[in-house]
Amino acid sequence: MRSNLPKAELFLGKSISRFPNHVMRKHIDSGNNGHLFHAFDASTHSELAFKIVPVDNLPRNSDDQYAYLNEAKKANLLVHPAVVRGHDPNFRPPCETRGEPAMKAQRS
């Protein structure tokens, strides 16, 4: 799936169509299915982690989407400096770009 990832640099200093108040400030890391950024939410003046996953890498059926959401729920139960809480998972089809957010998370 990593071959589906657009270059992370394309997102730096920009916001995402569905999250216009979130600006990607720094690329943290990339995995097989997406990029993780340090972002800034202008509406709340807060820092957060923001994961961008290309549409082709998102779960397609409801069972897979449930598993993806269940993983986020389990991570939210953990309390550790290396784990951030997940918020606002998004599985709607993209309207502008191939890389669309799958999850935003607060910075711990």
N, C-alpha and C positions, 0 to 999 in steps of 0.2 A: 504494500500500500504506500510505502514511502515515495514511490515514483509519482504518486498523485499530488504530492505536496508542492504548492507554489513556493517560491523563495520567500523566506521569512522577512527579508528586507523590504518586500513590497508592502508590508503592513506597518512598518515603523513610522511613527509620527502621524498616523492616520486613524480614523475611527471606522467602524463597521456600520453598514447601512441600518441595521436594526438596533444598533446601540450607538447613536450619534454622539453621546456624551462621554464615551469611553475611547481614550486615545492610547494606542499601543506605544509605550515608551522604550521598552527594552525586550529583546528576545532572550528568553531564559533557556529554553531547550526545545528540541523536537523529538517526537517519537515516531512510531510507525504510522499513526493515523492523524497526527496534527502537530501544531506549534503551540507552545506556551509562552505567553508574554506577561511582562510586568506592565500594567496599564493604570491609567488615571481616570477616575470618574469625576467629570467636571460638575455634575449635578450635586454630588455629595462631598466633593473635595476629598475623596478617599483613594487610596491605592488598592489595587486588587490584582489577582492573577486572572488571566483571560486565555482560554484555550480556543483555538481556531482549528476546525476540522473541515477539510474539503467535503462537499456533498457526497462524492463517490465513496468516501470512507465512513459515512454515517450509517447506522443500522437502517435497513430497508423495511423490515416487517415489524409488526407490533411486539412479537416475542423478543426480538433482538433489542428493540427500543426499551422494553421493560428491563432487560438485563443491564443495559447501559445506565438507565436511571437508578436501578437497584445498586449498582456499583457506587454511584455518587452518594446514595443514601447511606451505604455502609461506611464510606469514607467520612461522612459527616458525623459519625458516631465516635470517630477517633479524636483524641486530644494529643497532639504532638506538634512541635514547631515546624516539622517538615510537611505537615498535612494541612491543606486549606479546605475550608467548607465550600461546597458547591452550591451555586445559585443559578436559577433561570436557565435550565437546559432547553435547547431549542432544536426541534426536528422539522420545522417547516421548510418547504422547498426554498431555494435561494431566489432572490429577485435580481441581483446585480453581479455577483462575483461567484467564482467556484469555491472560494474559501469563505465559509460562513461559520459563525460561532456555534459551538455545541454546548459550551458551558462557560459561565463566568463565575468567579469565586473571590471571596474576600481574602485579603492578605493577612496572614497570621502574624 
